[in-house]
Amino acid sequence: MKKIKFLLVAMMAMMVAGGFTACSDDDDDNVVSNMERYQNQVEQTVRAQKKHNKAILLVAFGSTWQQAYDAFDKTHDEYAKAFPGYDVYLSFSSAICINRAAAGENTAKRNFYEPKYWLEAFGRVQYQEIIVQSMQVIPGEEFSRVVNAMKDFGNNVNGDLDDNYMKKFEFDEEGNPGENVLKLGMPLMYTEENARTLAVALNNNFKQYAQQGAMLFMGHGNPDSYDTYKANVRYTQLEEALQTINPNYFVGTVDMMDNFKVQVRDRMVEAGLTAGKVFCAPLMSIAGDHAHNDMAGDDDAWDEEEGFEVNDEGEVEDTSWKMYFSHLGYEIPARAYTDQGEGALVKGLLEYDNIRALYMNHTREAEVVDYYHSMYPEE
């Protein structure tokens, strides 16, 4: 009978994210899920660090690069300075990044946790104001995960938070927020106006390059089937805003259909930029795998006789932006692709003071949301 119980637990471990870890071979009552273990670790952190009744949770996709960790740490510290009445925490939404960071894939091991664990811990220590700040660039698929975590918190999905505490988050019949508030800080380009604001900030940082040649930004984007909130349009709007400042600016992505590097080059040719210098920078909060490999890496599928092969989606696979434009006759300044030093372009947006300031403005303008008993709002 005991063997059957063990097999059932093993099967459940394969079916449930996080699985189960047995603390004792002899006592089934000591079986503790990874989820419970993570929750306990986060709660201990929050209880140890809680100094105020208000909290800010920064939610990023995540990374395993030290450069990205440095950017996140800098952002956390700057937030703590800018919002002295708040306790500031950092979360990753990507389980893959969390697991790889814990394993020390590219650097020293670090523990990050999904936003659901932080929000649950906030509820247990009963913060009166909670701001969740999305560190995404567009309100796409990853932003929807942030929203869903907030919905789960508002609906007390674990059923263990104090009912009186949770009721204080409810809006009254006239639509006024309760004594406690849950707020959402929007992504960098939540609106078209945000895109125009970002264009000005980017030009302040990159105008020296646009004056020398084509200045390209590589965003992530969503595949068409995952274009949550129809957010891909923000990249187009950003390019349009940038080109009103300087026509040498272009914005492409690694995942948005019809806006890969191939289509960026097509637009450059239409604009008469068939040669000359090309500079590339990541349009992502941090510089991780996409920035170092897809943009500035050495992957190269060039064939001396056939050139590049375009796939069914209209993209050239297994070739970085650097190598792609180099083979097409553009000059790629090597200094711009170094990882450090003046002139380096392989930097995430959070490494720029004025871009961090834009995120902070979104935090200051965070909207009070009512997700209590509202799991599926119309929008």
PLY file of the C-alpha trace (Angstrom):
ply
format ascii 1.0
element vertex 379
property float x
property float y
property float z
element edge 378
property int vertex1
property int vertex2
end_header
0.00 0.00 0.00
2.80 2.35 0.87
4.43 1.62 -2.47
1.21 2.61 -4.23
1.16 5.91 -2.33
4.74 6.57 -3.36
3.94 5.92 -7.01
0.96 8.26 -6.84
3.14 11.01 -5.43
5.71 10.43 -8.15
3.02 10.67 -10.83
1.73 13.91 -9.35
5.25 15.30 -9.38
5.35 14.79 -13.12
2.00 16.50 -13.60
2.27 19.49 -11.29
4.70 22.37 -11.86
7.28 22.39 -9.12
6.65 18.74 -8.22
7.14 17.34 -4.75
10.21 16.73 -2.62
10.07 14.14 0.14
11.60 15.24 3.41
11.36 11.73 4.82
11.19 8.29 3.24
9.05 6.97 6.07
6.57 9.70 6.87
4.17 10.79 4.12
3.02 13.69 6.29
6.42 15.32 5.77
6.06 15.59 2.02
6.46 19.31 1.20
5.86 20.76 -2.25
8.42 22.98 -3.89
5.73 25.64 -4.13
5.30 25.62 -0.36
9.04 25.71 0.12
9.39 28.69 -2.23
6.51 30.44 -0.50
8.12 29.98 2.88
11.42 31.37 1.62
9.77 34.44 0.13
7.68 35.04 3.23
10.76 34.86 5.44
12.46 37.44 3.18
9.48 39.80 3.31
9.09 39.53 7.08
12.80 40.23 7.52
12.82 43.23 5.17
9.44 44.81 5.91
9.92 48.36 7.19
6.83 50.12 5.82
3.17 49.42 5.11
3.66 49.94 1.38
5.49 47.73 -1.11
6.65 47.91 -4.72
7.17 44.69 -6.64
9.25 45.02 -9.81
8.38 42.17 -12.18
10.84 41.39 -14.99
10.93 38.44 -17.35
14.33 37.48 -16.00
17.81 36.56 -17.19
20.91 34.57 -16.25
23.52 37.14 -17.30
25.58 39.05 -14.74
25.15 42.23 -16.76
21.39 41.82 -16.39
21.68 41.14 -12.65
23.71 44.31 -12.28
21.01 46.27 -14.13
18.27 44.77 -11.95
20.22 45.49 -8.76
20.86 49.06 -9.87
17.17 49.50 -10.67
16.14 48.07 -7.30
18.48 50.43 -5.47
17.34 53.45 -7.48
13.72 52.59 -6.74
14.48 52.36 -3.03
15.94 55.88 -3.19
13.11 57.30 -5.28
10.33 55.73 -3.16
11.61 55.97 0.43
8.23 55.08 1.96
8.06 51.73 0.18
9.74 48.36 0.57
11.04 47.35 -2.86
11.30 43.78 -4.14
12.28 42.17 -7.45
10.58 39.23 -9.14
11.07 37.13 -12.30
8.06 35.90 -14.27
10.00 33.28 -16.25
10.27 29.89 -14.57
13.11 28.97 -16.94
15.15 32.02 -15.92
14.41 31.35 -12.25
15.58 27.75 -12.48
18.69 28.59 -14.48
19.59 31.44 -12.15
19.25 29.10 -9.16
21.55 26.64 -10.93
24.12 29.37 -11.63
24.01 28.86 -15.39
26.20 31.83 -16.35
27.21 33.31 -13.01
26.89 32.80 -9.27
23.69 31.15 -8.11
20.84 33.52 -7.25
17.30 32.87 -6.13
14.44 34.70 -7.80
10.76 33.91 -7.45
7.56 34.35 -9.43
5.30 37.30 -8.53
2.60 35.03 -7.10
4.87 34.12 -4.20
5.68 37.75 -3.41
2.04 38.84 -3.57
0.98 35.99 -1.30
3.70 36.99 1.17
2.58 40.64 0.96
-0.91 39.49 1.88
0.35 37.46 4.82
2.23 40.42 6.31
-0.71 42.64 5.27
0.80 45.50 3.31
-1.78 48.26 2.94
-0.56 49.48 -0.45
0.95 47.22 -3.10
2.29 48.50 -6.42
3.21 45.90 -9.02
5.44 47.49 -11.65
5.76 45.67 -14.94
9.33 45.96 -16.23
8.23 44.81 -19.69
8.71 47.06 -22.72
5.30 46.35 -24.29
2.05 45.01 -22.77
2.44 41.62 -24.41
2.39 38.01 -23.31
4.69 38.53 -20.31
2.64 41.49 -19.11
-0.45 39.27 -19.09
1.35 37.01 -16.60
1.83 40.00 -14.32
-1.86 40.85 -14.55
-2.91 37.25 -13.92
-0.76 37.06 -10.78
-2.50 40.18 -9.49
-5.91 38.71 -10.27
-5.02 35.57 -8.33
-3.94 37.67 -5.36
-7.09 39.79 -5.50
-9.21 36.65 -5.49
-7.18 34.96 -2.74
-6.82 31.81 -4.84
-4.95 30.01 -2.06
-7.79 30.79 0.31
-5.49 31.49 3.24
-5.36 35.28 3.43
-7.41 37.08 6.06
-10.89 37.87 4.71
-11.14 41.21 6.52
-7.77 42.26 5.11
-8.73 41.26 1.56
-12.12 43.01 1.75
-10.30 46.28 2.29
-9.07 46.03 -1.32
-12.63 46.08 -2.67
-14.09 49.12 -4.39
-17.33 50.51 -3.00
-20.55 50.80 -5.00
-19.52 54.21 -6.29
-16.20 52.87 -7.64
-13.98 54.29 -4.93
-11.01 52.19 -3.79
-10.96 50.65 -0.36
-8.70 51.25 2.61
-6.07 48.95 1.06
-5.01 49.47 -2.56
-3.52 47.27 -5.24
-1.90 49.23 -8.08
-0.48 48.30 -11.47
2.42 50.17 -13.06
2.26 49.83 -16.83
5.01 48.66 -19.23
7.35 51.14 -20.86
5.26 51.44 -24.04
1.76 50.86 -22.75
0.31 53.57 -24.98
1.27 55.29 -28.23
2.05 58.39 -26.20
4.49 56.29 -24.16
6.16 55.27 -27.43
6.63 58.91 -28.41
8.07 59.70 -24.99
10.47 56.78 -25.27
11.55 57.97 -28.72
12.74 61.26 -27.25
14.66 59.46 -24.49
16.26 57.04 -26.95
17.32 59.87 -29.22
19.03 61.57 -26.29
21.06 58.39 -25.79
21.72 57.39 -29.40
21.62 60.49 -31.59
25.38 60.40 -32.10
25.01 57.04 -33.86
21.99 58.03 -35.95
24.03 60.96 -37.22
26.68 58.53 -38.52
24.49 55.85 -40.11
21.54 53.55 -39.48
20.67 53.16 -35.79
18.69 49.95 -35.29
16.83 48.83 -32.17
16.06 45.15 -31.64
12.97 44.47 -29.53
11.48 41.13 -28.62
7.92 41.27 -29.89
5.26 38.58 -29.78
4.46 35.97 -32.41
1.10 36.75 -34.04
-0.64 33.98 -32.09
0.59 35.52 -28.82
0.15 39.19 -29.63
-1.56 39.89 -26.31
-3.26 43.28 -26.10
-2.17 43.76 -29.75
1.01 45.23 -28.33
3.29 44.68 -31.32
2.04 47.91 -32.86
4.09 49.83 -30.30
7.30 48.94 -32.16
5.92 50.45 -35.35
4.74 53.52 -33.50
8.15 53.89 -31.87
9.92 53.71 -35.24
7.56 56.33 -36.66
8.20 58.61 -33.69
11.96 58.14 -33.93
11.98 58.83 -37.65
10.32 62.19 -37.11
13.51 63.02 -35.21
15.98 61.30 -37.54
15.06 59.03 -40.52
18.07 56.82 -39.75
16.27 55.14 -36.84
14.68 51.71 -37.33
12.97 49.29 -34.93
12.77 45.53 -35.49
12.18 42.44 -33.37
13.11 38.80 -32.95
9.52 37.53 -32.81
7.08 39.97 -34.43
5.92 38.80 -37.84
6.89 41.13 -40.70
9.29 43.03 -38.47
12.36 40.82 -38.36
15.81 42.07 -39.35
15.01 41.16 -42.97
12.08 43.58 -43.04
14.15 46.21 -41.24
16.71 45.98 -44.02
13.93 46.24 -46.63
12.78 49.50 -45.05
16.35 50.74 -44.97
16.74 50.07 -48.70
13.46 51.87 -49.40
14.88 54.83 -47.49
18.05 54.74 -49.60
20.31 53.25 -46.89
21.99 50.52 -48.93
25.46 50.97 -47.43
27.27 52.75 -44.65
27.49 52.22 -40.92
24.96 50.17 -38.99
24.63 50.36 -35.23
22.40 48.00 -33.24
21.13 48.21 -29.68
18.68 46.03 -27.74
15.22 47.47 -27.10
14.87 45.28 -24.02
15.02 46.06 -20.33
18.25 44.09 -19.96
21.02 42.75 -22.18
20.78 38.95 -22.05
20.78 36.11 -24.56
18.91 38.03 -27.26
21.19 41.04 -27.04
24.47 39.14 -26.83
23.61 36.34 -29.25
20.72 37.23 -31.58
21.89 40.80 -32.02
25.63 41.03 -31.39
26.67 37.37 -31.60
28.69 35.53 -34.24
26.03 33.06 -35.45
26.25 33.06 -39.21
24.29 31.06 -41.81
25.74 32.90 -44.82
26.46 30.77 -47.86
29.05 32.17 -50.29
27.08 30.95 -53.30
23.47 31.10 -52.15
23.65 33.97 -49.68
20.97 33.87 -46.96
17.97 31.56 -46.94
14.75 33.19 -45.80
12.36 30.90 -43.92
8.57 30.66 -44.28
8.06 33.49 -41.79
10.31 35.83 -43.74
13.31 35.69 -41.39
16.92 34.54 -41.77
17.58 32.00 -39.05
20.83 31.24 -37.18
22.35 34.60 -38.06
22.82 37.54 -35.74
21.91 41.07 -36.72
25.60 41.96 -36.69
26.55 39.21 -39.14
23.46 39.70 -41.31
24.09 43.37 -42.03
27.83 42.79 -42.33
27.33 40.28 -45.17
24.98 42.67 -46.93
27.73 45.26 -47.30
27.17 47.50 -44.30
29.98 48.63 -42.04
29.66 47.29 -38.50
31.82 49.32 -36.08
33.41 46.69 -33.86
33.68 49.03 -30.89
29.91 49.36 -30.75
29.55 45.65 -30.01
31.93 45.43 -27.12
30.37 44.57 -23.76
31.96 47.36 -21.80
33.36 50.83 -22.13
32.35 54.04 -23.80
30.55 53.50 -27.06
29.27 50.04 -26.14
25.75 49.41 -27.41
25.08 45.99 -25.92
23.22 47.51 -22.99
19.72 46.99 -21.70
17.32 49.89 -21.30
17.59 49.72 -17.51
21.25 50.65 -17.80
20.24 54.16 -18.88
19.24 56.67 -16.21
16.61 58.38 -18.33
14.90 55.09 -19.23
14.77 54.01 -15.59
13.17 57.38 -14.91
10.39 56.55 -17.39
9.63 53.32 -15.56
9.54 55.24 -12.28
7.07 57.68 -13.78
4.83 54.73 -14.61
5.11 53.61 -11.01
4.11 57.05 -9.75
1.14 56.93 -12.14
0.22 53.34 -11.23
-3.48 52.64 -11.56
-5.54 51.31 -8.69
-7.10 48.02 -9.81
-9.95 45.96 -8.39
-9.39 42.30 -9.17
-11.41 41.04 -6.20
-14.20 38.79 -7.53
-13.20 39.83 -11.05
-11.05 37.09 -12.50
-11.86 37.92 -16.12
-12.39 41.64 -16.69
-13.44 42.55 -20.24
-10.07 43.97 -21.17
0 1
1 2
2 3
3 4
4 5
5 6
6 7
7 8
8 9
9 10
10 11
11 12
12 13
13 14
14 15
15 16
16 17
17 18
18 19
19 20
20 21
21 22
22 23
23 24
24 25
25 26
26 27
27 28
28 29
29 30
30 31
31 32
32 33
33 34
34 35
35 36
36 37
37 38
38 39
39 40
40 41
41 42
42 43
43 44
44 45
45 46
46 47
47 48
48 49
49 50
50 51
51 52
52 53
53 54
54 55
55 56
56 57
57 58
58 59
59 60
60 61
61 62
62 63
63 64
64 65
65 66
66 67
67 68
68 69
69 70
70 71
71 72
72 73
73 74
74 75
75 76
76 77
77 78
78 79
79 80
80 81
81 82
82 83
83 84
84 85
85 86
86 87
87 88
88 89
89 90
90 91
91 92
92 93
93 94
94 95
95 96
96 97
97 98
98 99
99 100
100 101
101 102
102 103
103 104
104 105
105 106
106 107
107 108
108 109
109 110
110 111
111 112
112 113
113 114
114 115
115 116
116 117
117 118
118 119
119 120
120 121
121 122
122 123
123 124
124 125
125 126
126 127
127 128
128 129
129 130
130 131
131 132
132 133
133 134
134 135
135 136
136 137
137 138
138 139
139 140
140 141
141 142
142 143
143 144
144 145
145 146
146 147
147 148
148 149
149 150
150 151
151 152
152 153
153 154
154 155
155 156
156 157
157 158
158 159
159 160
160 161
161 162
162 163
163 164
164 165
165 166
166 167
167 168
168 169
169 170
170 171
171 172
172 173
173 174
174 175
175 176
176 177
177 178
178 179
179 180
180 181
181 182
182 183
183 184
184 185
185 186
186 187
187 188
188 189
189 190
190 191
191 192
192 193
193 194
194 195
195 196
196 197
197 198
198 199
199 200
200 201
201 202
202 203
203 204
204 205
205 206
206 207
207 208
208 209
209 210
210 211
211 212
212 213
213 214
214 215
215 216
216 217
217 218
218 219
219 220
220 221
221 222
222 223
223 224
224 225
225 226
226 227
227 228
228 229
229 230
230 231
231 232
232 233
233 234
234 235
235 236
236 237
237 238
238 239
239 240
240 241
241 242
242 243
243 244
244 245
245 246
246 247
247 248
248 249
249 250
250 251
251 252
252 253
253 254
254 255
255 256
256 257
257 258
258 259
259 260
260 261
261 262
262 263
263 264
264 265
265 266
266 267
267 268
268 269
269 270
270 271
271 272
272 273
273 274
274 275
275 276
276 277
277 278
278 279
279 280
280 281
281 282
282 283
283 284
284 285
285 286
286 287
287 288
288 289
289 290
290 291
291 292
292 293
293 294
294 295
295 296
296 297
297 298
298 299
299 300
300 301
301 302
302 303
303 304
304 305
305 306
306 307
307 308
308 309
309 310
310 311
311 312
312 313
313 314
314 315
315 316
316 317
317 318
318 319
319 320
320 321
321 322
322 323
323 324
324 325
325 326
326 327
327 328
328 329
329 330
330 331
331 332
332 333
333 334
334 335
335 336
336 337
337 338
338 339
339 340
340 341
341 342
342 343
343 344
344 345
345 346
346 347
347 348
348 349
349 350
350 351
351 352
352 353
353 354
354 355
355 356
356 357
357 358
358 359
359 360
360 361
361 362
362 363
363 364
364 365
365 366
366 367
367 368
368 369
369 370
370 371
371 372
372 373
373 374
374 375
375 376
376 377
377 378
